[in-house]
Amino acid sequence: MRFALLFCAILCITRAGTAGVSGPPESEDQIVGRYLSATREQQTALRGGSMEVDFDASVPKLKRNGKLHALKSISNVGKVTYHMLGFNGDNSVKKEVIARYMTAEVQSETGPDISITPQNYKFRFKGIRVYDGRPVYVLALSPRKKEVGLFKGELWLDQATCMPVREAGRFVKSPSVFLSKMEFTRSYDLQNGVSIPQNMHSRTNTRLFGPVELSIAFTHFSKDAESGAASIASTLGDQ
């Protein structure tokens, strides 16, 4: 009897979490089309802006970690630059984990196109969920080719705007024979109808040092370049 009551309670909670959520009110092609328009709007909104970034990296097997605080700037043409504001921890973690991530992001603008588009991925509608208090579309992503930077996983879109709110998966090709099983989760915060990066967590297995973990938090997005420069000067003055 207790088990039956517990099962009924769980069932009621599950139904309550998805109450009023049914099939998609639009076709899969319409959802993907709206998403592509939303990402173009997102890229335009982010250009000319800056945000504070906190990196937290660790190599548990070696008991090494490092934390870095930086200001990330995006030019009007989409070029990314980082200004380091402070670091504490193991310098090898800073060089081999955090710096490599920043370099890869900066160089991605001139590398192969790995954006989430129909040219690179197959999209499959999986359902509607409630995420952070709002209904979201859940799409499965399957890369059309095995290329570095592409991943197999899920894309969650705000139903009202089709802006991305979450991306997660495993990369299908490693950039190095020393790396394997590269997984990540990236989330966004909707601000004024636009998705702003919020946090990212990745875990990569290395053949020499075991797993490497990296968490990144993005805060204080601003389109005011003067404010960003003042933030750098203020922080450096305190060091």
Phi and psi restraints in degrees (value plus and minus 20) as a CYANA .aco file:
   2 ARG   PHI     -81.7   -41.7
   2 ARG   PSI     -61.1   -21.1
   3 PHE   PHI     -83.0   -43.0
   3 PHE   PSI     -60.6   -20.6
   4 ALA   PHI     -84.3   -44.3
   4 ALA   PSI     -61.3   -21.3
   5 LEU   PHI     -86.0   -46.0
   5 LEU   PSI     -60.5   -20.5
   6 LEU   PHI     -84.2   -44.2
   6 LEU   PSI     -61.4   -21.4
   7 PHE   PHI     -83.1   -43.1
   7 PHE   PSI     -62.2   -22.2
   8 CYS   PHI     -83.7   -43.7
   8 CYS   PSI     -59.0   -19.0
   9 ALA   PHI     -84.6   -44.6
   9 ALA   PSI     -63.9   -23.9
  10 ILE   PHI     -83.2   -43.2
  10 ILE   PSI     -60.8   -20.8
  11 LEU   PHI     -83.2   -43.2
  11 LEU   PSI     -60.9   -20.9
  12 CYS   PHI     -85.2   -45.2
  12 CYS   PSI     -61.9   -21.9
  13 ILE   PHI     -83.3   -43.3
  13 ILE   PSI     -63.4   -23.4
  14 THR   PHI     -81.8   -41.8
  14 THR   PSI     -64.3   -24.3
  15 ARG   PHI     -86.2   -46.2
  15 ARG   PSI     -56.0   -16.0
  16 ALA   PHI     -85.7   -45.7
  16 ALA   PSI     -54.9   -14.9
  17 GLY   PHI     -91.0   -51.0
  17 GLY   PSI     -40.3    -0.3
  18 THR   PHI    -139.7   -99.7
  18 THR   PSI      -2.5    37.5
  19 ALA   PHI     -81.6   -41.6
  19 ALA   PSI     114.8   154.8
  20 GLY   PHI      59.8    99.8
  20 GLY   PSI     -19.3    20.7
  21 VAL   PHI    -121.3   -81.3
  21 VAL   PSI     101.1   141.1
  22 SER   PHI    -147.0  -107.0
  22 SER   PSI    -171.8  -131.8
  23 GLY   PHI     -88.4   -48.4
  23 GLY   PSI     149.7   189.7
  24 PRO   PHI     -87.0   -47.0
  24 PRO   PSI     117.0   157.0
  25 PRO   PHI     -98.3   -58.3
  25 PRO   PSI     -20.7    19.3
  26 GLU   PHI    -163.7  -123.7
  26 GLU   PSI     143.4   183.4
  27 SER   PHI     -93.0   -53.0
  27 SER   PSI     143.6   183.6
  28 GLU   PHI     -80.7   -40.7
  28 GLU   PSI     -61.3   -21.3
  29 ASP   PHI     -83.0   -43.0
  29 ASP   PSI     -58.3   -18.3
  30 GLN   PHI     -85.0   -45.0
  30 GLN   PSI     -60.8   -20.8
  31 ILE   PHI     -81.9   -41.9
  31 ILE   PSI     -66.8   -26.8
  32 VAL   PHI     -84.6   -44.6
  32 VAL   PSI     -60.7   -20.7
  33 GLY   PHI     -82.2   -42.2
  33 GLY   PSI     -63.0   -23.0
  34 ARG   PHI     -86.1   -46.1
  34 ARG   PSI     -56.0   -16.0
  35 TYR   PHI     -84.6   -44.6
  35 TYR   PSI     -63.0   -23.0
  36 LEU   PHI     -82.7   -42.7
  36 LEU   PSI     -60.3   -20.3
  37 SER   PHI     -85.4   -45.4
  37 SER   PSI     -59.3   -19.3
  38 ALA   PHI     -85.7   -45.7
  38 ALA   PSI     -59.7   -19.7
  39 THR   PHI     -88.9   -48.9
  39 THR   PSI     -53.7   -13.7
  40 ARG   PHI     -84.3   -44.3
  40 ARG   PSI     -60.2   -20.2
  41 GLU   PHI     -85.2   -45.2
  41 GLU   PSI     -59.0   -19.0
  42 GLN   PHI     -83.6   -43.6
  42 GLN   PSI     -65.7   -25.7
  43 GLN   PHI     -81.2   -41.2
  43 GLN   PSI     -60.5   -20.5
  44 THR   PHI     -84.2   -44.2
  44 THR   PSI     -60.7   -20.7
  45 ALA   PHI     -88.0   -48.0
  45 ALA   PSI     -52.2   -12.2
  46 LEU   PHI    -100.0   -60.0
  46 LEU   PSI     -45.1    -5.1
  47 ARG   PHI     -86.9   -46.9
  47 ARG   PSI     119.3   159.3
  48 GLY   PHI      61.5   101.5
  48 GLY   PSI     -11.3    28.7
  49 GLY   PHI    -132.0   -92.0
  49 GLY   PSI     155.8   195.8
  50 SER   PHI    -166.7  -126.7
  50 SER   PSI     139.5   179.5
  51 MET   PHI    -173.5  -133.5
  51 MET   PSI     133.2   173.2
  52 GLU   PHI    -102.6   -62.6
  52 GLU   PSI     122.8   162.8
  53 VAL   PHI    -151.2  -111.2
  53 VAL   PSI     110.3   150.3
  54 ASP   PHI    -136.1   -96.1
  54 ASP   PSI      97.8   137.8
  55 PHE   PHI    -118.3   -78.3
  55 PHE   PSI     117.2   157.2
  56 ASP   PHI    -155.4  -115.4
  56 ASP   PSI      85.0   125.0
  57 ALA   PHI    -138.1   -98.1
  57 ALA   PSI     128.4   168.4
  58 SER   PHI    -170.4  -130.4
  58 SER   PSI     130.5   170.5
  59 VAL   PHI    -142.6  -102.6
  59 VAL   PSI      68.4   108.4
  60 PRO   PHI     -74.0   -34.0
  60 PRO   PSI     -59.1   -19.1
  61 LYS   PHI     -82.4   -42.4
  61 LYS   PSI     -55.3   -15.3
  62 LEU   PHI    -114.8   -74.8
  62 LEU   PSI     -23.8    16.2
  63 LYS   PHI      36.8    76.8
  63 LYS   PSI      25.0    65.0
  64 ARG   PHI    -140.1  -100.1
  64 ARG   PSI     122.3   162.3
  65 ASN   PHI    -171.6  -131.6
  65 ASN   PSI     147.3   187.3
  66 GLY   PHI    -178.8  -138.8
  66 GLY   PSI     125.7   165.7
  67 LYS   PHI    -147.7  -107.7
  67 LYS   PSI     112.0   152.0
  68 LEU   PHI    -150.4  -110.4
  68 LEU   PSI     115.5   155.5
  69 HIS   PHI    -131.3   -91.3
  69 HIS   PSI     110.1   150.1
  70 ALA   PHI    -165.0  -125.0
  70 ALA   PSI     146.4   186.4
  71 LEU   PHI    -132.4   -92.4
  71 LEU   PSI     103.9   143.9
  72 LYS   PHI    -120.8   -80.8
  72 LYS   PSI     108.2   148.2
  73 SER   PHI    -138.6   -98.6
  73 SER   PSI     121.2   161.2
  74 ILE   PHI    -140.4  -100.4
  74 ILE   PSI      99.4   139.4
  75 SER   PHI     -92.8   -52.8
  75 SER   PSI     154.6   194.6
  76 ASN   PHI     -88.2   -48.2
  76 ASN   PSI     -34.0     6.0
  77 VAL   PHI    -127.2   -87.2
  77 VAL   PSI     -12.5    27.5
  78 GLY   PHI      73.5   113.5
  78 GLY   PSI     -14.0    26.0
  79 LYS   PHI     -95.8   -55.8
  79 LYS   PSI     112.5   152.5
  80 VAL   PHI    -120.3   -80.3
  80 VAL   PSI     113.3   153.3
  81 THR   PHI    -154.1  -114.1
  81 THR   PSI     129.3   169.3
  82 TYR   PHI    -138.0   -98.0
  82 TYR   PSI     119.3   159.3
  83 HIS   PHI    -139.7   -99.7
  83 HIS   PSI      92.5   132.5
  84 MET   PHI     -92.7   -52.7
  84 MET   PSI     111.8   151.8
  85 LEU   PHI    -129.4   -89.4
  85 LEU   PSI     -38.3     1.7
  86 GLY   PHI     157.3   197.3
  86 GLY   PSI     129.7   169.7
  87 PHE   PHI    -168.5  -128.5
  87 PHE   PSI     123.5   163.5
  88 ASN   PHI    -164.9  -124.9
  88 ASN   PSI     122.3   162.3
  89 GLY   PHI     110.3   150.3
  89 GLY   PSI    -179.4  -139.4
  90 ASP   PHI    -101.8   -61.8
  90 ASP   PSI     107.5   147.5
  91 ASN   PHI     -84.9   -44.9
  91 ASN   PSI     -48.8    -8.8
  92 SER   PHI     -87.2   -47.2
  92 SER   PSI     -54.0   -14.0
  93 VAL   PHI     -88.7   -48.7
  93 VAL   PSI     -60.3   -20.3
  94 LYS   PHI     -80.6   -40.6
  94 LYS   PSI     -65.0   -25.0
  95 LYS   PHI     -96.3   -56.3
  95 LYS   PSI     -65.2   -25.2
  96 GLU   PHI    -108.8   -68.8
  96 GLU   PSI     -39.1     0.9
  97 VAL   PHI    -134.4   -94.4
  97 VAL   PSI     -82.7   -42.7
  98 ILE   PHI     -88.5   -48.5
  98 ILE   PSI     -68.8   -28.8
  99 ALA   PHI     -83.5   -43.5
  99 ALA   PSI     -56.0   -16.0
 100 ARG   PHI     -86.0   -46.0
 100 ARG   PSI     -58.1   -18.1
 101 TYR   PHI     -83.7   -43.7
 101 TYR   PSI     -67.2   -27.2
 102 MET   PHI     -82.6   -42.6
 102 MET   PSI     -61.7   -21.7
 103 THR   PHI     -83.2   -43.2
 103 THR   PSI     -62.7   -22.7
 104 ALA   PHI     -82.6   -42.6
 104 ALA   PSI     -58.8   -18.8
 105 GLU   PHI     -88.6   -48.6
 105 GLU   PSI     -62.2   -22.2
 106 VAL   PHI     -83.0   -43.0
 106 VAL   PSI     -60.8   -20.8
 107 GLN   PHI     -99.3   -59.3
 107 GLN   PSI     -33.4     6.6
 108 SER   PHI     -84.1   -44.1
 108 SER   PSI     -43.9    -3.9
 109 GLU   PHI     -85.8   -45.8
 109 GLU   PSI     -48.2    -8.2
 110 THR   PHI    -125.6   -85.6
 110 THR   PSI     -20.1    19.9
 111 GLY   PHI    -111.0   -71.0
 111 GLY   PSI    -189.1  -149.1
 112 PRO   PHI     -80.9   -40.9
 112 PRO   PSI     131.6   171.6
 113 ASP   PHI     -94.4   -54.4
 113 ASP   PSI      93.5   133.5
 114 ILE   PHI    -139.0   -99.0
 114 ILE   PSI       3.6    43.6
 115 SER   PHI     -89.5   -49.5
 115 SER   PSI     140.2   180.2
 116 ILE   PHI    -103.1   -63.1
 116 ILE   PSI      70.7   110.7
 117 THR   PHI    -156.2  -116.2
 117 THR   PSI     143.8   183.8
 118 PRO   PHI     -81.8   -41.8
 118 PRO   PSI     -40.8    -0.8
 119 GLN   PHI     -90.2   -50.2
 119 GLN   PSI     -48.9    -8.9
 120 ASN   PHI    -125.7   -85.7
 120 ASN   PSI     -42.0    -2.0
 121 TYR   PHI    -155.3  -115.3
 121 TYR   PSI     133.8   173.8
 122 LYS   PHI    -117.4   -77.4
 122 LYS   PSI     114.6   154.6
 123 PHE   PHI    -127.4   -87.4
 123 PHE   PSI     118.4   158.4
 124 ARG   PHI    -158.1  -118.1
 124 ARG   PSI     102.4   142.4
 125 PHE   PHI     -89.6   -49.6
 125 PHE   PSI     109.5   149.5
 126 LYS   PHI    -129.1   -89.1
 126 LYS   PSI     -43.2    -3.2
 127 GLY   PHI     130.4   170.4
 127 GLY   PSI    -193.5  -153.5
 128 ILE   PHI    -139.8   -99.8
 128 ILE   PSI     113.8   153.8
 129 ARG   PHI    -146.5  -106.5
 129 ARG   PSI     144.8   184.8
 130 VAL   PHI    -121.1   -81.1
 130 VAL   PSI      99.7   139.7
 131 TYR   PHI    -150.8  -110.8
 131 TYR   PSI     103.6   143.6
 132 ASP   PHI      34.2    74.2
 132 ASP   PSI      17.2    57.2
 133 GLY   PHI      62.8   102.8
 133 GLY   PSI     -14.4    25.6
 134 ARG   PHI    -153.4  -113.4
 134 ARG   PSI     128.6   168.6
 135 PRO   PHI     -91.1   -51.1
 135 PRO   PSI     118.2   158.2
 136 VAL   PHI    -153.0  -113.0
 136 VAL   PSI     127.2   167.2
 137 TYR   PHI    -101.9   -61.9
 137 TYR   PSI     117.7   157.7
 138 VAL   PHI    -130.7   -90.7
 138 VAL   PSI      99.3   139.3
 139 LEU   PHI    -137.0   -97.0
 139 LEU   PSI     115.1   155.1
 140 ALA   PHI    -105.4   -65.4
 140 ALA   PSI     117.7   157.7
 141 LEU   PHI    -134.7   -94.7
 141 LEU   PSI     110.5   150.5
 142 SER   PHI    -148.7  -108.7
 142 SER   PSI      99.0   139.0
 143 PRO   PHI     -85.5   -45.5
 143 PRO   PSI     123.4   163.4
 144 ARG   PHI     -98.4   -58.4
 144 ARG   PSI     -35.1     4.9
 145 LYS   PHI    -168.3  -128.3
 145 LYS   PSI     138.9   178.9
 146 LYS   PHI    -111.8   -71.8
 146 LYS   PSI      76.5   116.5
 147 GLU   PHI    -156.4  -116.4
 147 GLU   PSI     127.0   167.0
 148 VAL   PHI     -79.0   -39.0
 148 VAL   PSI     110.5   150.5
 149 GLY   PHI      82.6   122.6
 149 GLY   PSI     -39.0     1.0
 150 LEU   PHI    -111.0   -71.0
 150 LEU   PSI     129.1   169.1
 151 PHE   PHI    -156.9  -116.9
 151 PHE   PSI     139.5   179.5
 152 LYS   PHI    -128.9   -88.9
 152 LYS   PSI     104.2   144.2
 153 GLY   PHI     158.2   198.2
 153 GLY   PSI    -158.5  -118.5
 154 GLU   PHI    -151.8  -111.8
 154 GLU   PSI     132.0   172.0
 155 LEU   PHI    -147.4  -107.4
 155 LEU   PSI     104.3   144.3
 156 TRP   PHI    -127.2   -87.2
 156 TRP   PSI     111.1   151.1
 157 LEU   PHI    -142.7  -102.7
 157 LEU   PSI     116.5   156.5
 158 ASP   PHI     -80.2   -40.2
 158 ASP   PSI     107.0   147.0
 159 GLN   PHI     -83.4   -43.4
 159 GLN   PSI     -56.2   -16.2
 160 ALA   PHI     -92.1   -52.1
 160 ALA   PSI     -60.5   -20.5
 161 THR   PHI    -132.1   -92.1
 161 THR   PSI     -35.8     4.2
 162 CYS   PHI      42.3    82.3
 162 CYS   PSI      -0.2    39.8
 163 MET   PHI     -94.5   -54.5
 163 MET   PSI     124.0   164.0
 164 PRO   PHI     -88.7   -48.7
 164 PRO   PSI     119.1   159.1
 165 VAL   PHI    -139.9   -99.9
 165 VAL   PSI     -37.8     2.2
 166 ARG   PHI    -181.1  -141.1
 166 ARG   PSI     118.6   158.6
 167 GLU   PHI    -152.2  -112.2
 167 GLU   PSI     119.1   159.1
 168 ALA   PHI    -175.0  -135.0
 168 ALA   PSI     127.7   167.7
 169 GLY   PHI     146.5   186.5
 169 GLY   PSI    -187.0  -147.0
 170 ARG   PHI    -145.1  -105.1
 170 ARG   PSI     112.9   152.9
 171 PHE   PHI     -88.5   -48.5
 171 PHE   PSI     120.0   160.0
 172 VAL   PHI    -106.4   -66.4
 172 VAL   PSI     -33.5     6.5
 173 LYS   PHI    -164.0  -124.0
 173 LYS   PSI     111.6   151.6
 174 SER   PHI    -104.2   -64.2
 174 SER   PSI     121.4   161.4
 175 PRO   PHI     -96.5   -56.5
 175 PRO   PSI     -26.1    13.9
 176 SER   PHI    -170.6  -130.6
 176 SER   PSI     128.7   168.7
 177 VAL   PHI     -88.6   -48.6
 177 VAL   PSI     -34.4     5.6
 178 PHE   PHI    -109.7   -69.7
 178 PHE   PSI     -23.0    17.0
 179 LEU   PHI    -139.5   -99.5
 179 LEU   PSI     125.5   165.5
 180 SER   PHI    -172.7  -132.7
 180 SER   PSI     142.0   182.0
 181 LYS   PHI      27.9    67.9
 181 LYS   PSI      44.9    84.9
 182 MET   PHI    -112.2   -72.2
 182 MET   PSI      91.9   131.9
 183 GLU   PHI    -140.2  -100.2
 183 GLU   PSI     132.8   172.8
 184 PHE   PHI    -174.0  -134.0
 184 PHE   PSI     139.1   179.1
 185 THR   PHI    -157.3  -117.3
 185 THR   PSI     110.8   150.8
 186 ARG   PHI    -149.5  -109.5
 186 ARG   PSI     112.1   152.1
 187 SER   PHI    -144.0  -104.0
 187 SER   PSI     137.1   177.1
 188 TYR   PHI    -148.0  -108.0
 188 TYR   PSI     137.2   177.2
 189 ASP   PHI    -136.1   -96.1
 189 ASP   PSI     108.7   148.7
 190 LEU   PHI    -100.5   -60.5
 190 LEU   PSI      98.6   138.6
 191 GLN   PHI    -146.3  -106.3
 191 GLN   PSI      97.2   137.2
 192 ASN   PHI      34.2    74.2
 192 ASN   PSI      19.0    59.0
 193 GLY   PHI      59.6    99.6
 193 GLY   PSI     -12.0    28.0
 194 VAL   PHI    -143.6  -103.6
 194 VAL   PSI     119.6   159.6
 195 SER   PHI     -98.6   -58.6
 195 SER   PSI     101.3   141.3
 196 ILE   PHI    -131.4   -91.4
 196 ILE   PSI     110.9   150.9
 197 PRO   PHI     -71.7   -31.7
 197 PRO   PSI     115.7   155.7
 198 GLN   PHI    -134.4   -94.4
 198 GLN   PSI     -75.1   -35.1
 199 ASN   PHI    -177.1  -137.1
 199 ASN   PSI     142.0   182.0
 200 MET   PHI    -165.1  -125.1
 200 MET   PSI     119.3   159.3
 201 HIS   PHI    -152.4  -112.4
 201 HIS   PSI     112.7   152.7
 202 SER   PHI    -152.7  -112.7
 202 SER   PSI     133.4   173.4
 203 ARG   PHI    -159.0  -119.0
 203 ARG   PSI     105.9   145.9
 204 THR   PHI    -148.3  -108.3
 204 THR   PSI     112.9   152.9
 205 ASN   PHI    -108.9   -68.9
 205 ASN   PSI     110.6   150.6
 206 THR   PHI    -131.2   -91.2
 206 THR   PSI     128.1   168.1
 207 ARG   PHI     -93.6   -53.6
 207 ARG   PSI     -41.5    -1.5
 208 LEU   PHI    -119.6   -79.6
 208 LEU   PSI     -58.5   -18.5
 209 PHE   PHI    -139.9   -99.9
 209 PHE   PSI     -10.9    29.1
 210 GLY   PHI      56.6    96.6
 210 GLY   PSI    -177.2  -137.2
 211 PRO   PHI     -90.2   -50.2
 211 PRO   PSI     125.7   165.7
 212 VAL   PHI    -142.7  -102.7
 212 VAL   PSI     108.0   148.0
 213 GLU   PHI    -135.9   -95.9
 213 GLU   PSI     120.8   160.8
 214 LEU   PHI    -158.5  -118.5
 214 LEU   PSI     104.6   144.6
 215 SER   PHI    -138.4   -98.4
 215 SER   PSI     118.1   158.1
 216 ILE   PHI    -151.8  -111.8
 216 ILE   PSI     109.8   149.8
 217 ALA   PHI    -135.9   -95.9
 217 ALA   PSI     111.9   151.9
 218 PHE   PHI    -130.5   -90.5
 218 PHE   PSI     109.2   149.2
 219 THR   PHI    -161.0  -121.0
 219 THR   PSI     145.1   185.1
 220 HIS   PHI      34.1    74.1
 220 HIS   PSI      31.8    71.8
 221 PHE   PHI     -87.5   -47.5
 221 PHE   PSI     116.7   156.7
 222 SER   PHI    -167.8  -127.8
 222 SER   PSI     126.8   166.8
 223 LYS   PHI    -117.0   -77.0
 223 LYS   PSI     -16.1    23.9
 224 ASP   PHI    -111.2   -71.2
 224 ASP   PSI      80.8   120.8
 225 ALA   PHI     -82.4   -42.4
 225 ALA   PSI     -57.5   -17.5
 226 GLU   PHI     -84.4   -44.4
 226 GLU   PSI     -56.8   -16.8
 227 SER   PHI     -85.0   -45.0
 227 SER   PSI     -59.3   -19.3
 228 GLY   PHI     -84.5   -44.5
 228 GLY   PSI     -62.3   -22.3
 229 ALA   PHI     -84.6   -44.6
 229 ALA   PSI     -59.0   -19.0
 230 ALA   PHI     -85.0   -45.0
 230 ALA   PSI     -55.5   -15.5
 231 SER   PHI     -84.2   -44.2
 231 SER   PSI     -60.6   -20.6
 232 ILE   PHI     -82.7   -42.7
 232 ILE   PSI     -68.6   -28.6
 233 ALA   PHI     -81.6   -41.6
 233 ALA   PSI     -61.2   -21.2
 234 SER   PHI     -84.5   -44.5
 234 SER   PSI     -64.3   -24.3
 235 THR   PHI     -86.8   -46.8
 235 THR   PSI     -63.4   -23.4
 236 LEU   PHI     -85.2   -45.2
 236 LEU   PSI     -52.0   -12.0
 237 GLY   PHI     -88.3   -48.3
 237 GLY   PSI     -45.2    -5.2
 238 ASP   PHI    -103.5   -63.5
 238 ASP   PSI     -33.0     7.0
